């Protein structure tokens, strides 16, 4: 309870795997600043996992079950949709991966 009042808590990670990368593959894009402050993105292609991004989600947004990411976002599918929307804004892709 005290930790929660400090704004601390669990950090969640969401791993997204795509058939092919749609983001820049140069060295500058190992860690990608998301346009949505709820997410921090790590390009795992730099570590031998092509087409894989890990999204780090820290408090207060990491409390998915409590709707921490925002109204109407409380399950895995909704979290993935929010991440895909963020990625689409950062790196337009057509068709969706």
C-alpha positions as CSV (number, residue, x, y, z in Angstrom):
1,X,0.0,0.0,0.0
2,X,2.8,2.4,0.9
3,X,4.7,1.6,-2.3
4,X,1.5,2.3,-4.3
5,X,1.1,5.7,-2.6
6,X,4.7,6.6,-3.7
7,X,3.7,5.9,-7.3
8,X,5.9,2.8,-7.4
9,X,5.0,-0.7,-8.3
10,X,5.5,-3.4,-10.8
11,X,6.9,-2.8,-14.3
12,X,5.2,-4.8,-17.0
13,X,6.7,-5.9,-20.3
14,X,4.7,-6.6,-23.4
15,X,6.5,-8.5,-26.1
16,X,5.3,-8.1,-29.7
17,X,6.5,-10.3,-32.5
18,X,6.0,-9.3,-36.1
19,X,6.7,-11.2,-39.4
20,X,9.0,-8.4,-40.4
21,X,10.3,-5.2,-38.9
22,X,8.6,-2.0,-40.0
23,X,10.8,0.3,-37.9
24,X,14.3,1.6,-38.8
25,X,17.0,-1.0,-38.2
26,X,20.0,1.2,-37.6
27,X,21.9,1.3,-34.3
28,X,20.1,4.4,-33.1
29,X,16.8,2.5,-32.9
30,X,17.7,-0.1,-30.2
31,X,15.8,1.9,-27.6
32,X,12.9,3.8,-29.2
33,X,11.2,6.7,-27.5
34,X,7.5,6.1,-27.9
35,X,5.2,9.0,-28.8
36,X,3.0,7.7,-26.0
37,X,4.5,8.3,-22.6
38,X,2.9,5.1,-21.3
39,X,5.4,3.0,-23.2
40,X,9.2,2.6,-23.6
41,X,10.2,0.4,-26.5
42,X,13.2,-1.8,-27.0
43,X,14.1,-3.2,-30.4
44,X,15.2,-6.8,-29.8
45,X,16.4,-7.2,-33.3
46,X,19.6,-5.7,-32.0
47,X,19.9,-8.8,-29.8
48,X,19.2,-11.4,-32.5
49,X,15.4,-11.4,-32.3
50,X,14.4,-9.8,-35.6
51,X,10.8,-8.4,-35.7
52,X,10.4,-8.3,-31.9
53,X,9.7,-5.2,-29.8
54,X,9.4,-5.2,-26.0
55,X,7.3,-2.5,-24.6
56,X,8.1,-1.5,-21.0
57,X,5.2,-0.2,-19.0
58,X,5.9,1.3,-15.6
59,X,3.6,2.7,-12.9
60,X,1.0,4.1,-12.8
61,X,0.2,2.7,-16.3
62,X,1.4,-0.8,-15.5
63,X,-1.7,-1.6,-13.5
64,X,-3.6,-3.1,-16.5
65,X,-6.3,-4.8,-14.5
66,X,-7.2,-1.5,-12.8
67,X,-7.5,0.3,-16.1
68,X,-4.1,1.9,-15.5
69,X,-3.5,2.5,-19.2
70,X,-6.7,4.5,-19.5
71,X,-10.4,4.0,-19.9
72,X,-11.4,0.8,-21.6
73,X,-7.9,-0.7,-21.5
74,X,-7.9,-3.6,-19.0
75,X,-7.0,-6.8,-20.8
76,X,-4.2,-8.1,-23.1
77,X,-6.0,-7.5,-26.3
78,X,-6.7,-3.9,-25.5
79,X,-3.1,-3.3,-24.4
80,X,-1.9,-4.7,-27.7
81,X,-4.3,-2.5,-29.6
82,X,-3.0,0.6,-27.7
83,X,0.6,-0.4,-28.5
84,X,-0.2,-1.0,-32.2
85,X,-1.8,2.4,-32.4
86,X,1.3,4.0,-30.9
87,X,3.6,2.1,-33.3
88,X,1.4,3.1,-36.3
89,X,1.8,6.7,-35.3
90,X,5.5,6.4,-35.0
91,X,6.2,4.2,-38.0
92,X,3.3,4.1,-40.5
93,X,2.9,0.7,-42.0
94,X,0.5,-0.7,-44.6
95,X,-0.9,-3.3,-44.3
96,X,-0.6,-3.8,-40.5
97,X,2.0,-6.4,-39.6
